[in-house]
Amino acid sequence: MNAIPIKICGITRAQDLQAAVDAGASAVGFVLYPPSPRYVTPKRAAELAALLPAFVTPVLLFVNASAAEIEQAAGLVPGAWLQFHGDETPDFCQKMAKNLGRRWIRVARIPKETPEGAAPFDLLKYASDYSQAHALLLDTLVDAYGGSGSTFNWSQLPINVNAHLVLSGGLTPANVADGIRAVHSRGRSLAVDVSSGVESAKGIKDADKIRAFVAAVRNTPLAS
């Protein structure tokens, strides 16, 4: 069994949080982006985060939020990591994280496929630009913010990314092993993040799917 960290994102209910914890998730994410069907208020995120046991990390997901909004939410959830999912600049992310004394994740939104004749997404430059992030979360570029629910072409990623990577975007119990095998050696480390792939409806997690996802991750052998 491997020890790849697992984040279950888009938690809206106490029973879903408990299912994630019981299955062995390392972190849970709360979406503080009102247009998302998985949106929770900062107050609700705080109520849910208060239920977490030791060593399970809350993560607050923001999309182009103001400094005041981030400060207010972070103040309600002590110890939460910050996840920036919009158009936030490196300076903004680092300033917010430093001021609040928090770790932070930057989302890289990667096109599903690179159009013929177009330059591929430059993840090496992105990792350099956001070098102070504690991890880069790799999601699929779609029209909406806050999570895609679809995969990108993992094979297009460079093999020498100087960042801790979190693979996201359309992961399910059925495909997460393939994603891990494709990506685990391309960065400094690998974690995985899932939301819609363990749901019965938008914002409603399925405990059986969560258990199946965690089992699939844990049972994926990693080549040396």
N, C-alpha and C positions, 0 to 999 in steps of 0.2 A: 504494500500500500504506500502511496506517495502522500506527501504533506502539503500539497498545493493549497494555498489559502483560497477560501470560497466566500464570495459576497453574494447575499440574496438581496436584491434591490427592489424598490417599489413597495415596501411594507406599509400597509395601511391598517392592519388589524392585529390585536394582541395575540390571537390564536395563530396567525401566520408567523409572527415573530417567534413564538414559542416553538413552532414546527421547525423553523430555521435553526434555532438554538439546539433543539433536541437532535437534529440531524447532524450537527457538527459544523455549522457555518462559523467562519472566522469573523464576519462582519455583516451588518445589515444596513441597507440604505433607505433613506427617507427623501422623497422627491418634493422639494420646496419650489415647485414651478407650477403656478396655478393652471395653465392650459392642459397639463398632463392628467390623464384619468387616474393616475396613481398619486395625485397631489395630496399632501397633508399639510396642515398649518404648522408653523413652528411649535405652537403649544401642544398639538397632537404628537408631533415628533418627540417632544420632550417627555410626554406621558409614556409613549412606547419605549423610548430609550431607557427610561427609569426601570423598566422591567428586565433589562439585560443583565446577565450574570457577569462576573469578572472575566476579563480577557476576550469578550466579544465586543467588537468595536462598532459604534454608530458612525454612519457617514451621512453628511448632509449634502444633497445634490442641488446646485444652484444653476440657473440659466440667466446670465446677464442681470443678476440682481444688483441692487445698489449696495454700497458699503454699509449703510445703515441697516438694511435688511439682513445682510450677512451677520453683522455684529449682533443684532437682536436675536436671530435664530441660534447662533453659536453660543450666546450667553445663556440660553435656555437648555442647551445640551452639552454639559461639560465633557471634555475629552473627545468630542466628535471630530473626525476628519472632515475637511472641506473638499467637495468635488465640483470642479468648474466645468460646465458642460456647454457653455455658450461661446461668445466671442471675446472672452476675457483675455487681456494681454498678460504676458509674463510678469510685468511690473505690478499690475493690479493684483494678480494672484499672490505673488510673493509678499506684497505689502499687507494684504489682508491676513495672510497666514502668520506673518511675523507679528503684526499688531495683536492678534488674538492668541498667539502661542500655539498654533495648531499645525498639524501635518496636512498636506493637500495633494490632491490628485487632479491631473489635467486630462481631459478627454480629447483624444485625436479622432476626428470623424473621417473615416477612410472610405472613398468611393467603392461601390461593389465591384466594379471593374474599371480599368483604365481605358478610356476610349482610344481607338487607334490613332496614333500620331500625337497623343497628348502625353505630357510628362506625368509619371506616376506620383502619388502622394509622397513627399519627401519626409519620411519618418525620422531620418537621421538629423535633418535640419530642425525638425520639430522638437526632437529630444534635446538638441543643443539649445534651442530657444527657451525651452521650459526645463532647463537643467536643474533648477532648484525644486522642482516638483518631486515628491516622494515616489510617485509612480505615474505612468501614462496609461490611461484606460483606452483600449482600442475598440471603437464602436464603428458602426456602419453609417456612412453619410446618407441621410434621407432628408426630405423637406422639413420635417418637424424636429424640434429639439427634444431632449429628455429621454432618449433611448429609441432604438430603431426596430428591434424585433426581427432583424434580418441580418444575414451573414455577409461578409465581404470575402474576397479571394485571399485566404491566408497565405498562399504561396507567394504573393507579391511583396510580402514584407521583407526588408533587408535582414541579413543574418547576424548583424553586429550592432544592434541598437544599444547605446549606452544609457539604459534606463531600466528600472523595474517595470515590467509590463503586466497589465491586467486585460485579459482577453474577454471581450464582451460582444454583443451584437448577434442576436438570433441563436444563442446557445440553447440546447435542450439536452435531456438525458440521452438522446439518441446520437447527437453529433459532438458532444463536448470532448469525448476521447480523441476524435479526429483533430479537433482544434488544438488540444494540448500537444498532441504529437507533432503538429505542424509548427507550433509557435514556441514551445517551451525552451528551446535553446537559442532563440533569436535575441533575447535581451539578457539583462543581469539576473532576472528571476521571473517567474510567472505566477500570477494568480488568475482566477476566473470570476466572472460576474454574470449573474442571470436574473432576469425579471419575468418577461412574458413566457419564457420557456418552462416555467414551473407554475403557471396559472391555470385556473379553470374559467376565469373571466378577467377582464382588465381590472387590475388592482386587487384581485382575490386569488391568493395563493392556494395551491393544492398540496397538502402534506405528503401525499404519496409521490407526487412528482418531485418535490424537494428531496425526499429520501432517495429517490431513484437518481437524481442529478448528483447528489453528494456521493452516492455509491459508485456512479460511473467515473467521477473524478478520482476517487480514492483508488479504484481498481485499474487505473490506466498506468501501465508500466512506462517508465521513462528511460529511454536509451541513454547510456553514459556517453 
